[in-house]
Amino acid sequence: MHRSGILIHVHHLDTAGWENLLLGDPTSDRFGSLTMVAYLLLTAPDAAHINTIIIGSGPSSRDGLSEGEYSRQTMLRHFDRLHDFPRLKPLLRTLTAAQIAELRNKIEHILITPQLIRTSDEIRMSATMFAERNISTVYEVCAASHAPRCIQQQALARVNGLIPASQLWLVAATDMCFADSTPDDTVIFEPAHR
């Protein structure tokens, strides 16, 4: 049976605009991590088979909670705000109370990695956790300004054999960037190829 999963890259809790990166902005219908995860759970072709969600947890903490646990708790606290996003509202309106509860349950049961330092560590650890659960498709959710680095690190992990060949990884960049930046501010140097 096909099984899919989601890796959510969250950020140090002192990151400027941290909550916007996580939640997004309903007034402009721009998705953050939580809203992108909800969108995938509602629209991905294999949404019914997404049964594992992982947050990579870094070194920061708040209120006695690790970065990953604090992020998960914030997602749950703001779960009802999903209805405020114009792209999500019509999708959520079609769900029964039991289906909404199932969506919330998936957020409640997000797995959190041990403390990791680098994006490459998150990818390596998550690939192992997904393999243990027979996950064959992974959606990697990351901020628009962080997505190019995630793609690079994912490709490097694959070349080094840290992602099983049986796992297909797809990047789902959110609409949010680091504070006061746009996707155009991310610099990419590609090797000459002609």
FIKOLZA-1660 file (N, C-alpha, C; in steps of 0.1 Angstrom, whole numbers, plus 5000, padded with zeros to 4 digits):
% residues 194
   i   px   py   pz ch aa at
   1 5008 4988 5000  A  M  N
   1 5000 5000 5000  A  M CA
   1 5009 5013 5000  A  M  C
   2 5005 5022 4992  A  H  N
   2 5013 5035 4991  A  H CA
   2 5011 5043 5004  A  H  C
   3 5022 5048 5009  A  R  N
   3 5021 5056 5022  A  R CA
   3 5030 5069 5019  A  R  C
   4 5024 5080 5023  A  S  N
   4 5031 5093 5022  A  S CA
   4 5033 5100 5035  A  S  C
   5 5042 5109 5035  A  G  N
   5 5045 5117 5047  A  G CA
   5 5048 5131 5044  A  G  C
   6 5049 5139 5054  A  I  N
   6 5053 5154 5053  A  I CA
   6 5064 5157 5063  A  I  C
   7 5074 5163 5058  A  L  N
   7 5084 5169 5067  A  L CA
   7 5082 5184 5067  A  L  C
   8 5081 5190 5079  A  I  N
   8 5079 5204 5080  A  I CA
   8 5092 5210 5086  A  I  C
   9 5098 5219 5078  A  H  N
   9 5110 5226 5083  A  H CA
   9 5105 5238 5091  A  H  C
  10 5107 5239 5104  A  V  N
  10 5103 5250 5112  A  V CA
  10 5116 5258 5115  A  V  C
  11 5115 5269 5122  A  H  N
  11 5126 5278 5124  A  H CA
  11 5129 5281 5139  A  H  C
  12 5141 5285 5141  A  H  N
  12 5145 5289 5155  A  H CA
  12 5134 5299 5160  A  H  C
  13 5130 5297 5172  A  L  N
  13 5119 5304 5178  A  L CA
  13 5121 5319 5179  A  L  C
  14 5134 5324 5178  A  D  N
  14 5137 5338 5178  A  D CA
  14 5138 5344 5164  A  D  C
  15 5134 5336 5154  A  T  N
  15 5134 5341 5140  A  T CA
  15 5124 5353 5139  A  T  C
  16 5128 5364 5133  A  A  N
  16 5119 5375 5131  A  A CA
  16 5107 5370 5122  A  A  C
  17 5095 5373 5126  A  G  N
  17 5083 5369 5119  A  G CA
  17 5080 5354 5120  A  G  C
  18 5085 5348 5131  A  W  N
  18 5084 5333 5133  A  W CA
  18 5069 5329 5131  A  W  C
  19 5060 5335 5138  A  E  N
  19 5046 5331 5137  A  E CA
  19 5040 5332 5123  A  E  C
  20 5044 5342 5116  A  N  N
  20 5040 5343 5102  A  N CA
  20 5045 5332 5093  A  N  C
  21 5058 5328 5095  A  L  N
  21 5063 5317 5088  A  L CA
  21 5056 5304 5091  A  L  C
  22 5051 5303 5103  A  L  N
  22 5044 5290 5107  A  L CA
  22 5030 5291 5102  A  L  C
  23 5023 5302 5104  A  L  N
  23 5008 5302 5102  A  L CA
  23 5005 5308 5088  A  L  C
  24 5012 5318 5083  A  G  N
  24 5009 5325 5071  A  G CA
  24 5001 5338 5074  A  G  C
  25 4995 5343 5064  A  D  N
  25 4987 5356 5065  A  D CA
  25 4974 5354 5058  A  D  C
  26 4963 5353 5065  A  P  N
  26 4950 5351 5059  A  P CA
  26 4945 5363 5051  A  P  C
  27 4949 5375 5055  A  T  N
  27 4944 5387 5048  A  T CA
  27 4949 5387 5033  A  T  C
  28 4961 5382 5031  A  S  N
  28 4966 5381 5017  A  S CA
  28 4965 5367 5012  A  S  C
  29 4959 5357 5019  A  D  N
  29 4958 5343 5015  A  D CA
  29 4972 5337 5012  A  D  C
  30 4981 5340 5021  A  R  N
  30 4995 5335 5019  A  R CA
  30 4997 5324 5029  A  R  C
  31 5001 5312 5024  A  F  N
  31 5002 5301 5033  A  F CA
  31 5016 5301 5040  A  F  C
  32 5015 5297 5053  A  G  N
  32 5027 5294 5061  A  G CA
  32 5028 5279 5062  A  G  C
  33 5036 5273 5071  A  S  N
  33 5038 5259 5072  A  S CA
  33 5025 5252 5076  A  S  C
  34 5017 5256 5086  A  L  N
  34 5005 5250 5090  A  L CA
  34 4995 5250 5079  A  L  C
  35 4993 5261 5072  A  T  N
  35 4983 5262 5062  A  T CA
  35 4987 5253 5050  A  T  C
  36 5000 5253 5046  A  M  N
  36 5004 5244 5035  A  M CA
  36 5002 5230 5039  A  M  C
  37 5005 5226 5051  A  V  N
  37 5002 5212 5055  A  V CA
  37 4987 5209 5054  A  V  C
  38 4979 5218 5059  A  A  N
  38 4964 5215 5058  A  A CA
  38 4960 5214 5043  A  A  C
  39 4966 5223 5035  A  Y  N
  39 4963 5223 5020  A  Y CA
  39 4967 5209 5014  A  Y  C
  40 4978 5205 5017  A  L  N
  40 4983 5192 5012  A  L CA
  40 4974 5180 5017  A  L  C
  41 4970 5181 5030  A  L  N
  41 4961 5170 5035  A  L CA
  41 4948 5170 5029  A  L  C
  42 4944 5182 5023  A  L  N
  42 4930 5183 5017  A  L CA
  42 4931 5181 5002  A  L  C
  43 4942 5183 4995  A  T  N
  43 4942 5184 4981  A  T CA
  43 4952 5175 4974  A  T  C
  44 4962 5170 4980  A  A  N
  44 4973 5162 4974  A  A CA
  44 4966 5149 4968  A  A  C
  45 4970 5145 4956  A  P  N
  45 4964 5133 4950  A  P CA
  45 4964 5121 4959  A  P  C
  46 4974 5120 4968  A  D  N
  46 4975 5109 4977  A  D CA
  46 4972 5113 4992  A  D  C
  47 4964 5123 4993  A  A  N
  47 4962 5129 5007  A  A CA
  47 4957 5118 5016  A  A  C
  48 4948 5109 5012  A  A  N
  48 4943 5099 5021  A  A CA
  48 4954 5090 5026  A  A  C
  49 4966 5089 5019  A  H  N
  49 4977 5081 5024  A  H CA
  49 4987 5088 5031  A  H  C
  50 4985 5101 5034  A  I  N
  50 4995 5108 5042  A  I CA
  50 4992 5105 5057  A  I  C
  51 5001 5097 5063  A  N  N
  51 4999 5092 5076  A  N CA
  51 5010 5095 5086  A  N  C
  52 5020 5102 5081  A  T  N
  52 5032 5105 5090  A  T CA
  52 5036 5119 5087  A  T  C
  53 5036 5128 5097  A  I  N
  53 5041 5142 5096  A  I CA
  53 5052 5143 5106  A  I  C
  54 5063 5149 5102  A  I  N
  54 5074 5151 5110  A  I CA
  54 5078 5166 5111  A  I  C
  55 5082 5171 5122  A  I  N
  55 5088 5184 5124  A  I CA
  55 5102 5182 5128  A  I  C
  56 5112 5188 5121  A  G  N
  56 5126 5188 5125  A  G CA
  56 5127 5198 5136  A  G  C
  57 5132 5194 5148  A  S  N
  57 5133 5203 5159  A  S CA
  57 5148 5207 5161  A  S  C
  58 5150 5221 5161  A  G  N
  58 5163 5227 5163  A  G CA
  58 5166 5229 5178  A  G  C
  59 5176 5238 5180  A  P  N
  59 5181 5240 5194  A  P CA
  59 5173 5250 5202  A  P  C
  60 5164 5257 5197  A  S  N
  60 5157 5267 5205  A  S CA
  60 5145 5261 5213  A  S  C
  61 5141 5268 5223  A  S  N
  61 5130 5264 5231  A  S CA
  61 5123 5276 5237  A  S  C
  62 5110 5273 5241  A  R  N
  62 5102 5284 5247  A  R CA
  62 5092 5278 5257  A  R  C
  63 5090 5284 5268  A  D  N
  63 5080 5279 5278  A  D CA
  63 5083 5265 5282  A  D  C
  64 5096 5261 5282  A  G  N
  64 5099 5247 5286  A  G CA
  64 5097 5237 5275  A  G  C
  65 5093 5241 5263  A  L  N
  65 5091 5232 5252  A  L CA
  65 5102 5233 5241  A  L  C
  66 5105 5222 5235  A  S  N
  66 5115 5222 5224  A  S CA
  66 5109 5230 5212  A  S  C
  67 5117 5234 5203  A  E  N
  67 5113 5241 5191  A  E CA
  67 5102 5234 5183  A  E  C
  68 5104 5220 5182  A  G  N
  68 5094 5213 5175  A  G CA
  68 5081 5212 5182  A  G  C
  69 5082 5209 5195  A  E  N
  69 5069 5208 5203  A  E CA
  69 5062 5221 5204  A  E  C
  70 5070 5232 5206  A  Y  N
  70 5063 5245 5206  A  Y CA
  70 5057 5248 5193  A  Y  C
  71 5063 5245 5182  A  S  N
  71 5057 5247 5169  A  S CA
  71 5044 5239 5167  A  S  C
  72 5044 5226 5171  A  R  N
  72 5032 5218 5171  A  R CA
  72 5021 5224 5179  A  R  C
  73 5024 5228 5191  A  Q  N
  73 5014 5234 5200  A  Q CA
  73 5008 5247 5194  A  Q  C
  74 5017 5255 5188  A  T  N
  74 5012 5267 5182  A  T CA
  74 5003 5264 5170  A  T  C
  75 5006 5253 5162  A  M  N
  75 4997 5249 5151  A  M CA
  75 4984 5245 5157  A  M  C
  76 4983 5238 5168  A  L  N
  76 4971 5234 5174  A  L CA
  76 4963 5245 5179  A  L  C
  77 4970 5255 5186  A  R  N
  77 4963 5266 5191  A  R CA
  77 4956 5275 5181  A  R  C
  78 4962 5275 5169  A  H  N
  78 4957 5283 5158  A  H CA
  78 4950 5275 5147  A  H  C
  79 4946 5262 5150  A  F  N
  79 4940 5254 5140  A  F CA
  79 4927 5260 5135  A  F  C
  80 4919 5266 5143  A  D  N
  80 4906 5271 5139  A  D CA
  80 4908 5283 5129  A  D  C
  81 4920 5289 5129  A  R  N
  81 4923 5300 5119  A  R CA
  81 4924 5295 5105  A  R  C
  82 4925 5282 5103  A  L  N
  82 4925 5277 5089  A  L CA
  82 4913 5282 5081  A  L  C
  83 4902 5284 5088  A  H  N
  83 4890 5289 5081  A  H CA
  83 4891 5303 5076  A  H  C
  84 4901 5310 5081  A  D  N
  84 4903 5324 5077  A  D CA
  84 4910 5326 5063  A  D  C
  85 4915 5315 5058  A  F  N
  85 4922 5315 5045  A  F CA
  85 4913 5313 5034  A  F  C
  86 4912 5322 5024  A  P  N
  86 4902 5320 5013  A  P CA
  86 4904 5308 5005  A  P  C
  87 4917 5303 5003  A  R  N
  87 4919 5291 4996  A  R CA
  87 4915 5278 5004  A  R  C
  88 4915 5279 5017  A  L  N
  88 4912 5267 5025  A  L CA
  88 4897 5267 5029  A  L  C
  89 4891 5279 5030  A  K  N
  89 4877 5279 5035  A  K CA
  89 4867 5270 5027  A  K  C
  90 4867 5271 5013  A  P  N
  90 4858 5262 5006  A  P CA
  90 4861 5247 5008  A  P  C
  91 4874 5244 5010  A  L  N
  91 4877 5230 5012  A  L CA
  91 4873 5225 5025  A  L  C
  92 4875 5233 5035  A  L  N
  92 4871 5230 5049  A  L CA
  92 4855 5229 5050  A  L  C
  93 4848 5237 5043  A  R  N
  93 4834 5238 5044  A  R CA
  93 4827 5225 5039  A  R  C
  94 4834 5217 5031  A  T  N
  94 4829 5204 5026  A  T CA
  94 4831 5193 5035  A  T  C
  95 4839 5195 5046  A  L  N
  95 4842 5184 5055  A  L CA
  95 4832 5183 5066  A  L  C
  96 4830 5170 5070  A  T  N
  96 4821 5168 5082  A  T CA
  96 4829 5171 5094  A  T  C
  97 4822 5171 5106  A  A  N
  97 4828 5173 5119  A  A CA
  97 4839 5162 5121  A  A  C
  98 4836 5150 5117  A  A  N
  98 4845 5139 5119  A  A CA
  98 4858 5141 5111  A  A  C
  99 4856 5146 5099  A  Q  N
  99 4868 5148 5090  A  Q CA
  99 4876 5160 5095  A  Q  C
 100 4870 5170 5101  A  I  N
 100 4878 5181 5107  A  I CA
 100 4885 5176 5119  A  I  C
 101 4879 5167 5127  A  A  N
 101 4886 5161 5138  A  A CA
 101 4897 5153 5134  A  A  C
 102 4896 5146 5123  A  E  N
 102 4907 5137 5117  A  E CA
 102 4919 5146 5113  A  E  C
 103 4915 5158 5106  A  L  N
 103 4926 5167 5102  A  L CA
 103 4933 5172 5114  A  L  C
 104 4926 5176 5125  A  R  N
 104 4933 5181 5137  A  R CA
 104 4941 5170 5143  A  R  C
 105 4936 5158 5143  A  N  N
 105 4943 5146 5149  A  N CA
 105 4956 5144 5142  A  N  C
 106 4957 5146 5129  A  K  N
 106 4970 5145 5122  A  K CA
 106 4980 5155 5127  A  K  C
 107 4975 5167 5130  A  I  N
 107 4984 5178 5135  A  I CA
 107 4988 5174 5150  A  I  C
 108 4979 5169 5157  A  E  N
 108 4982 5165 5171  A  E CA
 108 4993 5154 5172  A  E  C
 109 4993 5145 5162  A  H  N
 109 5002 5134 5162  A  H CA
 109 5015 5136 5153  A  H  C
 110 5018 5149 5151  A  I  N
 110 5030 5151 5144  A  I CA
 110 5042 5146 5152  A  I  C
 111 5051 5139 5145  A  L  N
 111 5063 5134 5152  A  L CA
 111 5074 5145 5152  A  L  C
 112 5081 5145 5163  A  I  N
 112 5092 5155 5164  A  I CA
 112 5105 5148 5165  A  I  C
 113 5115 5153 5157  A  T  N
 113 5128 5147 5158  A  T CA
 113 5135 5151 5170  A  T  C
 114 5145 5144 5174  A  P  N
 114 5154 5149 5185  A  P CA
 114 5160 5162 5180  A  P  C
 115 5167 5169 5189  A  Q  N
 115 5173 5182 5186  A  Q CA
 115 5183 5180 5175  A  Q  C
 116 5182 5188 5164  A  L  N
 116 5191 5188 5153  A  L CA
 116 5196 5202 5151  A  L  C
 117 5207 5204 5144  A  I  N
 117 5213 5217 5142  A  I CA
 117 5211 5222 5128  A  I  C
 118 5213 5213 5118  A  R  N
 118 5213 5218 5104  A  R CA
 118 5201 5212 5096  A  R  C
 119 5198 5219 5085  A  T  N
 119 5188 5214 5076  A  T CA
 119 5192 5200 5071  A  T  C
 120 5204 5198 5068  A  S  N
 120 5209 5184 5063  A  S CA
 120 5206 5173 5074  A  S  C
 121 5207 5177 5086  A  D  N
 121 5204 5167 5097  A  D CA
 121 5189 5164 5097  A  D  C
 122 5181 5174 5095  A  E  N
 122 5166 5172 5095  A  E CA
 122 5163 5162 5084  A  E  C
 123 5168 5164 5072  A  I  N
 123 5165 5156 5061  A  I CA
 123 5170 5142 5063  A  I  C
 124 5182 5140 5068  A  R  N
 124 5188 5127 5070  A  R CA
 124 5179 5119 5081  A  R  C
 125 5176 5126 5092  A  M  N
 125 5169 5120 5103  A  M CA
 125 5154 5116 5098  A  M  C
 126 5148 5125 5091  A  S  N
 126 5134 5123 5086  A  S CA
 126 5134 5112 5076  A  S  C
 127 5144 5111 5067  A  A  N
 127 5144 5100 5057  A  A CA
 127 5144 5087 5064  A  A  C
 128 5152 5086 5075  A  T  N
 128 5153 5074 5083  A  T CA
 128 5139 5071 5089  A  T  C
 129 5133 5081 5095  A  M  N
 129 5120 5079 5102  A  M CA
 129 5109 5075 5092  A  M  C
 130 5110 5081 5080  A  F  N
 130 5100 5077 5070  A  F CA
 130 5102 5063 5065  A  F  C
 131 5115 5059 5063  A  A  N
 131 5118 5046 5059  A  A CA
 131 5113 5035 5069  A  A  C
 132 5114 5038 5082  A  E  N
 132 5109 5029 5092  A  E CA
 132 5094 5027 5091  A  E  C
 133 5087 5037 5085  A  R  N
 133 5073 5036 5084  A  R CA
 133 5068 5033 5070  A  R  C
 134 5077 5029 5062  A  N  N
 134 5075 5025 5048  A  N CA
 134 5068 5036 5040  A  N  C
 135 5073 5048 5042  A  I  N
 135 5068 5060 5035  A  I CA
 135 5075 5061 5021  A  I  C
 136 5068 5062 5010  A  S  N
 136 5074 5062 4997  A  S CA
 136 5074 5076 4991  A  S  C
 137 5065 5085 4995  A  T  N
 137 5064 5098 4990  A  T CA
 137 5065 5108 5002  A  T  C
 138 5074 5118 5001  A  V  N
 138 5076 5128 5011  A  V CA
 138 5074 5142 5005  A  V  C
 139 5065 5149 5012  A  Y  N
 139 5063 5163 5009  A  Y CA
 139 5071 5171 5019  A  Y  C
 140 5081 5179 5014  A  E  N
 140 5090 5187 5022  A  E CA
 140 5084 5201 5023  A  E  C
 141 5078 5206 5034  A  V  N
 141 5072 5219 5035  A  V CA
 141 5083 5228 5041  A  V  C
 142 5085 5239 5034  A  C  N
 142 5095 5249 5039  A  C CA
 142 5092 5263 5034  A  C  C
 143 5097 5273 5041  A  A  N
 143 5094 5287 5037  A  A CA
 143 5100 5289 5023  A  A  C
 144 5094 5299 5015  A  A  N
 144 5098 5302 5002  A  A CA
 144 5113 5306 5001  A  A  C
 145 5117 5313 5011  A  S  N
 145 5131 5317 5011  A  S CA
 145 5141 5306 5016  A  S  C
 146 5136 5296 5021  A  H  N
 146 5144 5284 5026  A  H CA
 146 5144 5273 5016  A  H  C
 147 5134 5273 5007  A  A  N
 147 5132 5261 4998  A  A CA
 147 5144 5258 4990  A  A  C
 148 5151 5268 4984  A  P  N
 148 5163 5264 4975  A  P CA
 148 5173 5257 4983  A  P  C
 149 5176 5261 4996  A  R  N
 149 5185 5253 5004  A  R CA
 149 5180 5239 5007  A  R  C
 150 5167 5238 5010  A  C  N
 150 5162 5225 5012  A  C CA
 150 5163 5215 5000  A  C  C
 151 5161 5221 4989  A  I  N
 151 5162 5213 4976  A  I CA
 151 5177 5208 4975  A  I  C
 152 5186 5218 4977  A  Q  N
 152 5200 5214 4976  A  Q CA
 152 5204 5204 4986  A  Q  C
 153 5200 5205 4998  A  Q  N
 153 5204 5195 5009  A  Q CA
 153 5197 5182 5006  A  Q  C
 154 5185 5182 5001  A  Q  N
 154 5178 5170 4998  A  Q CA
 154 5186 5162 4987  A  Q  C
 155 5190 5170 4976  A  A  N
 155 5197 5163 4965  A  A CA
 155 5210 5158 4970  A  A  C
 156 5217 5165 4978  A  L  N
 156 5230 5160 4984  A  L CA
 156 5228 5148 4992  A  L  C
 157 5217 5148 5000  A  A  N
 157 5214 5136 5009  A  A CA
 157 5212 5124 5000  A  A  C
 158 5205 5126 4989  A  R  N
 158 5201 5115 4980  A  R CA
 158 5214 5110 4973  A  R  C
 159 5223 5119 4969  A  V  N
 159 5236 5115 4962  A  V CA
 159 5244 5107 4972  A  V  C
 160 5244 5110 4985  A  N  N
 160 5252 5104 4995  A  N CA
 160 5245 5091 5001  A  N  C
 161 5233 5087 4995  A  G  N
 161 5227 5075 5000  A  G CA
 161 5219 5077 5013  A  G  C
 162 5217 5089 5017  A  L  N
 162 5210 5091 5030  A  L CA
 162 5195 5091 5029  A  L  C
 163 5190 5092 5016  A  I  N
 163 5175 5091 5013  A  I CA
 163 5174 5078 5005  A  I  C
 164 5166 5069 5009  A  P  N
 164 5164 5056 5002  A  P CA
 164 5159 5059 4988  A  P  C
 165 5164 5051 4978  A  A  N
 165 5160 5053 4964  A  A CA
 165 5145 5051 4963  A  A  C
 166 5139 5044 4972  A  S  N
 166 5124 5041 4972  A  S CA
 166 5116 5053 4976  A  S  C
 167 5122 5064 4981  A  Q  N
 167 5115 5076 4986  A  Q CA
 167 5115 5087 4975  A  Q  C
 168 5104 5091 4971  A  L  N
 168 5102 5103 4962  A  L CA
 168 5100 5115 4971  A  L  C
 169 5109 5125 4970  A  W  N
 169 5107 5137 4978  A  W CA
 169 5103 5149 4969  A  W  C
 170 5092 5156 4973  A  L  N
 170 5087 5168 4966  A  L CA
 170 5087 5180 4975  A  L  C
 171 5091 5191 4970  A  V  N
 171 5092 5203 4979  A  V CA
 171 5079 5211 4977  A  V  C
 172 5073 5215 4988  A  A  N
 172 5061 5224 4988  A  A CA
 172 5065 5237 4995  A  A  C
 173 5069 5247 4987  A  A  N
 173 5074 5260 4993  A  A CA
 173 5061 5267 4998  A  A  C
 174 5062 5273 5010  A  T  N
 174 5050 5281 5014  A  T CA
 174 5051 5295 5007  A  T  C
 175 5042 5303 5010  A  D  N
 175 5042 5317 5005  A  D CA
 175 5050 5327 5013  A  D  C
 176 5055 5322 5024  A  M  N
 176 5061 5331 5034  A  M CA
 176 5076 5331 5032  A  M  C
 177 5082 5342 5034  A  C  N
 177 5097 5344 5034  A  C CA
 177 5102 5349 5047  A  C  C
 178 5115 5348 5050  A  F  N
 178 5120 5354 5062  A  F CA
 178 5117 5369 5062  A  F  C
 179 5116 5375 5073  A  A  N
 179 5111 5388 5075  A  A CA
 179 5118 5398 5066  A  A  C
 180 5111 5407 5060  A  D  N
 180 5117 5418 5051  A  D CA
 180 5124 5412 5039  A  D  C
 181 5120 5400 5034  A  S  N
 181 5127 5394 5023  A  S CA
 181 5116 5389 5013  A  S  C
 182 5121 5386 5001  A  T  N
 182 5113 5380 4991  A  T CA
 182 5120 5368 4985  A  T  C
 183 5114 5359 4978  A  P  N
 183 5122 5348 4972  A  P CA
 183 5133 5353 4963  A  P  C
 184 5132 5365 4958  A  D  N
 184 5143 5370 4949  A  D CA
 184 5155 5373 4957  A  D  C
 185 5154 5374 4970  A  D  N
 185 5166 5377 4979  A  D CA
 185 5174 5365 4981  A  D  C
 186 5169 5353 4978  A  T  N
 186 5177 5341 4980  A  T CA
 186 5186 5339 4968  A  T  C
 187 5199 5338 4971  A  V  N
 187 5209 5338 4961  A  V CA
 187 5213 5323 4958  A  V  C
 188 5213 5320 4945  A  I  N
 188 5216 5306 4940  A  I CA
 188 5228 5307 4930  A  I  C
 189 5239 5300 4933  A  F  N
 189 5250 5299 4924  A  F CA
 189 5250 5285 4918  A  F  C
 190 5247 5284 4905  A  E  N
 190 5246 5271 4899  A  E CA
 190 5259 5269 4890  A  E  C
 191 5265 5257 4890  A  P  N
 191 5277 5255 4882  A  P CA
 191 5274 5258 4868  A  P  C
 192 5284 5262 4861  A  A  N
 192 5283 5264 4846  A  A CA
 192 5280 5251 4840  A  A  C
 193 5270 5251 4830  A  H  N
 193 5266 5239 4824  A  H CA
 193 5266 5239 4809  A  H  C
 194 5271 5250 4803  A  R  N
 194 5273 5251 4789  A  R CA
 194 5287 5256 4785  A  R  C
% end
